[in-house]
Amino acid sequence: MSSADRIHALRGMRDVFSAGFARQRQVHAALENLLRAHAYVPIDLPVVENTELFLRKSGEDIAARLYEFNFKGRRIALRPEVTASVLRAYVEHLQDEPLPLRIQYSGPVFRYEKPQQNRLRQFTLCGAELLGAAGPLADAEVIHLACRGLESLQISHTKLIIGHTGILEGFLSALGLRNQLQSFLLRNMENVRKRGMSFVIEALGELFPDLGVSADGLADQHTSGDGKSQRLIAILREMNEDEARGAIAGLLNSLNIRIDASRADDEVVDRLLRKIREDDQAPKLRHALDYMRRLSTLVGEPEAVMEGARQLLDDFEVDRRALDGLENTLEALALYGELQAEIELDLGLSRGLHYYTGLIFEVRYAVEGGEALQLCGGGRYDNLVSVLGGNEAVPALGFAWGVERIASVLSDAESESLNRPQVVVVPIAEDDLQVAIDVARRLRERGLVVELSIDQRNLRRSLRHADRKDVAVVAIIGENEREQARVVLRDMRLRRDLQIGLADLESAVEGILNGDETLEF
């Protein structure tokens, strides 16, 4: 068969072989054990969900990368993340459980995006969700777990970056911008820094041409008319949507104004109302962009950033509750002791999922000569249970580690050693096989990685094979050893043999592996 006829793995997917698989299992084991020790209970969830689950609150960024398909009249998607699935399971099955509820998970997720180094279309997340816990102690527990997991794998050179969506969202809500504009600005907070304010303003002009946005910025808008009409417009602006729509429709009817038959009455009323509303959005938007520009500069050492943030909130007369909550979280985090990760505050941080409602954070790994690699991230999403149909609002937060990314920063030598046999058991003849099987079983029960030689090599070839695999100990069983209930242990590093009784097997092998100098060869 020619290479053109072969079936290849899909782009962005990959096969994982010996050393890589051992590295990922090492990551899984360390992270899962850490979460278990902190009382996080594992659950397993479907890989396929209803598409609507991920459209409710995840945002356009995730929606554009869904692996979605129609199956027998239903819209179905491969999960792009796991938090929404965990909360769907909570709403469906766990609402009667006592809170707080600690959950851990691990499994593949799928996002259709451009494949590149450390960015795949299928990758593995291992994460934790803490449901029913509000306040700084809960925030600190989750951040501590995220950092401690990396420390348990001896991963250093990391930076913990902490932000808070409420510092921007609270300001925008109080400002009176309409929901679409608020959502746009929240999505583009990081673009203010990464791509510049001109990029954000250009995107605004494309999406909201009625605002008079151009490459030069935001034009001033003034509604034409005399003072009386301006007072009428001001009154309409103060009304809620239904009140204003009813007032406009009533005014048109009372004046016996005929509407073009080609347009529905509601369409004309909606256009008039939208025009009235739009005329006051531009100055508010200009104010919001100025706030975002200054907010994007607040990144760095926590104490200095907090001082700058207090000044910013005072200048714009913004409530300090979100900032105070962040400060309390940092104080609670300090109770866990010093982290190995460097801590940085970034008040312009904005993660891709739009269900976050407060604390957000990431842990990044410094790559020599390249962009820092994000190893985990998470935050608080207190509204998500309600959005997914829960009986009542439940405070919640969580995070996930990227297993493949973490595995990629572990040393190859360390990972290969996990997959390499520590002991090879060699039966000299077929009659020695039963004893060899028993020896291998006993050593495996002690947690050792043991390979049983079953290919009938002679002893010299078996030793050469063990040497090539960098095996530490070879256990040799021949006729004499079988009859005397003994075994010959060869220390492959020091090239010397030790004859022992089978009763002393485990302690002798572990002594060689640990470099015990009291053993008599």
Order of alpha helices (4+ residues) and beta strands (2+ residues): alpha-beta-beta-alpha-alpha-beta-beta-alpha-beta-beta-alpha-beta-alpha-alpha-alpha-alpha-beta-beta-alpha-alpha-alpha-alpha-beta-alpha-alpha-beta-beta-beta-alpha-beta-alpha-alpha-beta-alpha-beta-alpha-beta-alpha-beta-beta-alpha
